[in-house]
């Protein structure tokens, strides 16, 4: 019993740390993607609102989808989380090219198409980012002290996101530029995904 509880505590602390890193990478992406999209569609109140709305819509839809994870898959959460992080890493590394492809298709069109272009260019990663929290929350909802665990998830992810937002513009972008920043975020996702896979494969659920 004590051994099982120790494993659960280790998994709990590990996933909190990984979710902190996930939030850190997500906000680096967000800062970079917003800058690129603003440079394409213009920095005015309408364009800014559309770009932010596109990002938030992706997160919101992803959150809804992530909350629908079948209970039968709950114990596979570390593997699912790892897979999401690795997919985000692949997309993130290619994201600037993808954004410019959609920009060529939608630039100079109506505001509705501006929103559509913004949403489609970042829809896959934002959907996946939005899904991670409810997926992990559902995993911890079946554990003792589930409310505390879910609160800790929010806290860890929020702190990671705040750190990403705080350091991206003043520290990361001046040194690495936009491309280097997304590569850094993708590297964080890869590191997070690999560690989550290690948790899944060693049976620390």
C-alpha positions in Angstrom: 0.0 0.0 0.0 2.8 2.4 0.9 4.7 1.6 -2.3 1.6 2.2 -4.4 1.0 5.5 -2.6 4.6 6.5 -3.2 4.3 5.8 -6.9 1.1 7.9 -7.1 2.8 10.8 -5.3 5.8 10.6 -7.7 3.5 10.6 -10.7 1.5 13.5 -9.2 4.6 15.6 -8.7 6.1 14.7 -12.1 3.0 15.6 -14.0 2.7 18.9 -12.1 6.3 19.7 -13.3 5.6 18.6 -16.8 2.4 20.7 -16.9 4.4 23.7 -15.7 6.7 23.2 -18.7 3.8 22.7 -21.0 2.4 26.1 -19.9 5.8 27.7 -20.4 6.1 26.5 -24.0 2.5 27.4 -24.8 3.0 31.1 -23.9 6.2 31.3 -25.9 4.3 30.0 -28.9 1.4 32.4 -28.2 3.7 35.5 -28.0 5.5 34.5 -31.2 2.3 33.6 -33.1 0.6 36.8 -32.1 3.5 38.8 -33.3 3.6 37.1 -36.7 -0.1 37.2 -37.2 -0.2 40.9 -36.2 2.6 41.6 -38.8 0.5 39.9 -41.4 -3.0 41.2 -40.7 -2.1 44.5 -39.2 -1.9 45.9 -35.6 -5.2 47.5 -35.1 -8.0 46.8 -32.6 -10.0 44.7 -35.0 -7.1 42.5 -36.2 -5.8 42.1 -32.6 -9.3 41.1 -31.4 -9.6 38.6 -34.3 -6.2 37.0 -33.7 -6.8 36.7 -29.9 -10.3 35.3 -30.5 -8.9 32.7 -32.9 -6.4 31.6 -30.3 -8.9 31.5 -27.5 -11.5 29.6 -29.6 -8.9 26.9 -30.2 -8.2 26.6 -26.5 -11.8 26.6 -25.7 -12.8 23.9 -28.2 -9.8 21.8 -27.2 -10.9 22.1 -23.5 -14.3 20.8 -24.4 -12.9 17.9 -26.5 -10.4 17.0 -23.8 -13.1 16.8 -21.2 -14.9 14.1 -23.2 -12.1 11.6 -22.8 -13.6 8.2 -22.2 -13.2 7.0 -18.7 -11.7 3.8 -20.0 -8.7 5.8 -21.2 -8.2 7.7 -18.0 -5.3 5.5 -16.7 -3.5 6.1 -20.0 -3.4 9.8 -19.4 0.4 10.1 -19.2 0.8 8.5 -22.6 -2.0 10.7 -24.1 -0.4 13.8 -22.6 3.0 12.8 -24.0 1.5 12.2 -27.4 -0.1 15.7 -27.4 3.1 17.3 -26.3 5.1 15.7 -29.1 2.5 16.6 -31.7 2.6 20.2 -30.6 6.3 20.1 -30.8 6.2 19.0 -34.5 3.6 21.6 -35.4 5.4 24.3 -33.4 8.6 23.7 -35.2 6.8 24.2 -38.5 4.3 26.8 -37.3 5.8 29.9 -38.9 5.8 28.3 -42.3 2.2 27.1 -41.8 1.1 30.6 -40.7 2.5 32.2 -43.8 0.9 29.6 -46.0 -2.5 30.5 -44.6 -1.6 34.2 -44.8 -1.1 33.9 -48.5 -4.5 32.3 -48.8 -6.4 34.8 -46.7 -4.5 38.1 -46.5 -6.3 41.1 -48.0 -9.7 39.5 -47.6 -12.6 40.4 -45.3 -12.4 40.4 -41.5 -14.2 37.1 -41.4 -11.6 35.5 -43.5 -8.9 37.1 -41.4 -10.4 35.3 -38.4 -10.6 32.1 -40.4 -7.1 32.3 -41.6 -5.8 33.0 -38.1 -7.8 30.2 -36.6 -6.9 27.6 -39.1 -3.2 28.4 -39.0 -3.0 27.7 -35.2 -6.0 25.5 -34.7 -4.2 22.2 -34.3 -1.8 23.2 -31.5 -4.3 25.4 -29.7 -6.9 22.6 -29.7 -4.3 20.3 -28.3 -3.1 22.8 -25.7 -6.7 23.4 -24.6 -7.2 19.6 -24.2 -4.3 19.0 -21.8 -5.8 20.5 -18.7 -9.2 18.7 -18.7 -7.4 15.4 -19.6 -5.1 15.7 -16.7 -7.9 16.9 -14.5 -10.0 13.9 -15.3 -7.1 11.7 -14.5 -6.6 13.2 -11.0 -10.4 13.4 -10.4 -10.3 9.7 -9.6 -7.5 10.1 -7.1 -7.6 11.0 -3.4 -7.7 14.8 -2.7 -8.8 15.3 -6.3 -9.9 18.9 -5.8 -6.5 19.9 -4.4 -4.8 18.0 -7.3 -6.8 19.9 -9.9 -6.1 23.2 -8.3 -2.4 22.4 -8.3 -2.6 21.6 -12.0 -4.1 25.0 -12.7 -1.5 26.7 -10.5 1.4 24.9 -12.1 0.2 25.6 -15.7 -0.5 29.2 -14.9 2.9 29.8 -13.3 4.5 28.2 -16.3 2.5 30.3 -18.7 3.2 33.5 -16.7 6.9 32.8 -16.9 6.8 32.1 -20.6 4.9 35.4 -21.2 7.4 37.3 -18.9 10.6 36.1 -20.5 9.7 35.7 -24.2 9.7 39.3 -25.4 12.5 40.7 -23.3 14.8 37.7 -23.1 14.2 35.0 -25.7 13.2 37.0 -28.8 16.2 39.4 -28.7 18.6 36.5 -28.6 16.9 33.8 -30.7 14.4 35.7 -32.9 11.0 34.3 -33.8 12.2 31.1 -35.3 14.6 30.4 -32.5 11.8 31.0 -30.0 9.5 28.4 -31.6 12.3 25.9 -31.7 12.9 26.5 -28.0 9.3 25.9 -27.3 9.2 22.8 -29.4 12.3 21.5 -27.5 10.4 22.0 -24.3 7.5 20.1 -25.6 9.8 17.3 -26.8 11.4 17.1 -23.3 8.0 17.1 -21.6 6.7 14.5 -24.0 9.6 12.2 -23.4 9.4 12.4 -19.7 5.7 11.8 -19.8 6.3 8.7 -21.9 8.8 7.5 -19.3 6.1 7.8 -16.7 3.6 5.9 -18.8 6.0 3.1 -19.7 7.2 2.6 -16.1 3.7 2.1 -14.9 3.7 5.0 -12.5 0.0 5.7 -13.1 
